[in-house]
Amino acid sequence: MTDKPTATTLTSRQVHKGSVFKTTQDRVKLPNGRETTLDVIRHPPSVILIPILDSEKVILVRQYRYALDKWIWELPAGNVEPGETLDAAARRECAEETGRIPSTVKQVGTFFPIPGYCDEKMYFYLVTKLRPTKSFKLDRDEILTPHVFPLEEAKNMVSNGTIIDMKTALGLTLV
């Protein structure tokens, strides 16, 4: 079994370009020789943070998500900016969304959330030894508030359906 990409892109047409991602419609020849048209979301990499306090507490953010028209609990996260290293993005996002700066950042996993139609790669980071910063710097489209939970309570929030965000559910299993 090989992991080498074996599809051939015959044509690619940009359908949409937004502030966060773009979509393409690609005509491809698949590894089995069949040709088809596929729609793909082209998304920059992101960092998902697992901010741990005192080894037994985690910071989650209560965030409004317009696409769902709901407030949901999530691990802090954000996109990697062009030219930014993954570690630097993890530190920046932690400060922006939790108001705390990590002394330690450790990558603990890498996953693709929806590989059927999106190329986003999520890098999960355990961030520890957190010290307060003076201010939050949320993005224009962000409405969120950080809260500290006992780690076990946060994990229970997944099993009881309070946490409905998949990256958060997955991230909490990495601790």
C-alpha positions in Angstrom: 0.0 0.0 0.0 1.4 3.4 -0.9 0.7 6.8 0.6 1.8 8.7 -2.5 -0.9 11.0 -4.1 -1.9 9.4 -7.3 -4.7 11.7 -8.5 -4.0 14.1 -11.3 -5.6 17.6 -11.4 -6.7 18.2 -14.9 -8.2 21.6 -14.3 -8.8 23.8 -11.3 -11.2 26.8 -11.1 -11.5 29.1 -8.2 -15.2 29.4 -7.2 -15.0 31.6 -4.2 -12.3 33.5 -2.3 -13.1 34.8 1.2 -11.2 36.2 4.1 -10.4 32.8 5.6 -10.6 30.2 2.8 -11.2 29.7 -0.9 -13.1 27.0 -2.8 -12.1 25.4 -6.0 -13.8 23.1 -8.4 -11.3 20.6 -9.7 -11.5 18.2 -12.6 -9.4 15.2 -11.6 -8.2 11.8 -12.7 -8.5 9.5 -9.7 -6.0 6.7 -8.9 -8.5 4.2 -10.5 -8.4 6.1 -13.8 -11.9 7.6 -13.5 -12.3 11.3 -14.2 -14.6 13.4 -12.0 -15.3 16.9 -10.7 -14.7 17.7 -7.0 -15.3 20.8 -4.9 -12.6 21.5 -2.4 -12.3 24.0 0.4 -8.7 25.3 0.5 -8.1 26.4 4.1 -4.9 27.5 5.8 -3.5 25.4 8.7 -4.8 26.0 12.2 -3.7 25.5 15.7 -5.9 24.1 18.4 -4.9 24.8 21.9 -5.3 22.7 25.0 -4.5 25.3 27.8 -3.8 23.5 31.0 -3.6 25.2 34.4 -2.3 23.4 37.5 -2.3 20.1 35.6 -5.9 19.5 36.4 -7.8 22.5 34.9 -8.3 23.4 31.3 -9.4 26.7 29.7 -12.3 26.5 27.3 -13.9 29.4 25.5 -17.6 30.1 25.2 -17.9 31.3 21.6 -20.8 32.4 19.4 -20.8 30.6 16.0 -23.0 32.3 13.4 -23.2 29.2 11.1 -24.9 27.3 13.9 -26.5 30.4 15.5 -25.4 29.0 18.9 -23.0 29.7 21.7 -20.7 26.6 22.1 -17.8 25.5 24.2 -14.5 25.1 22.4 -10.8 24.8 22.9 -9.2 28.1 21.8 -8.0 27.9 18.2 -7.1 30.0 15.2 -5.4 30.1 11.8 -1.7 30.2 11.2 -0.9 33.5 9.5 1.3 33.5 6.4 5.0 33.3 7.3 4.2 32.4 10.9 5.6 29.3 12.6 3.2 26.8 14.2 4.6 27.4 17.7 4.3 31.2 17.2 0.7 30.8 16.1 -0.1 28.7 19.2 1.5 31.3 21.5 -0.3 34.2 19.7 -3.8 32.5 19.7 -3.4 31.5 23.4 -2.7 35.1 24.4 -5.5 36.5 22.1 -8.3 34.1 23.2 -7.4 33.2 26.8 -5.5 36.3 28.0 -2.6 34.1 29.0 0.8 33.6 27.5 2.2 30.0 27.6 5.8 29.3 28.6 5.6 25.8 27.1 4.0 24.8 23.8 4.1 21.1 22.7 2.5 19.7 19.6 0.5 16.6 20.6 -1.3 15.7 17.4 -2.1 16.6 13.8 -5.5 15.9 12.1 -7.6 16.7 9.1 -11.2 17.5 10.3 -13.1 17.0 7.0 -10.8 15.4 4.5 -13.6 14.5 2.1 -13.7 18.1 0.8 -11.3 20.3 2.8 -7.5 20.4 3.0 -7.3 22.2 6.4 -4.6 20.6 8.7 -5.2 21.1 12.4 -2.2 21.1 14.8 -3.1 20.4 18.4 -0.9 22.0 21.1 -0.7 21.4 24.8 0.1 24.8 26.2 1.2 25.1 29.9 2.9 27.3 32.4 0.4 30.1 31.5 0.9 33.6 32.8 -1.6 36.5 32.4 -1.2 39.1 29.7 -2.7 42.6 29.8 -5.3 42.3 27.1 -7.3 40.2 24.8 -7.1 40.8 21.0 -10.0 39.1 19.4 -10.6 39.0 15.7 -13.4 41.2 14.3 -15.7 38.2 13.9 -15.0 36.6 17.3 -17.3 36.9 20.3 -15.9 34.7 23.1 -15.2 34.4 26.8 -12.6 32.1 28.4 -13.6 29.9 31.4 -11.6 27.6 33.6 -12.9 24.0 34.1 -11.6 21.0 36.0 -10.2 18.7 33.2 -12.6 15.9 34.2 -15.6 18.2 34.0 -14.6 19.3 30.5 -14.3 15.7 29.4 -17.7 14.9 30.9 -19.1 17.9 28.9 -18.2 15.9 25.8 -20.0 12.7 26.9 -23.1 14.6 28.1 -23.5 16.6 24.9 -22.6 20.0 26.3 -19.5 20.2 24.0 -20.6 19.7 20.4 -17.4 20.9 18.7 -15.5 18.0 17.2 -12.0 19.5 17.5 -12.6 20.2 21.2 -13.9 16.7 21.8 -10.8 15.2 20.1 -8.4 17.7 21.8 -9.6 16.7 25.2 -8.7 13.1 24.5 -5.1 14.1 23.9 -4.6 15.1 27.6 
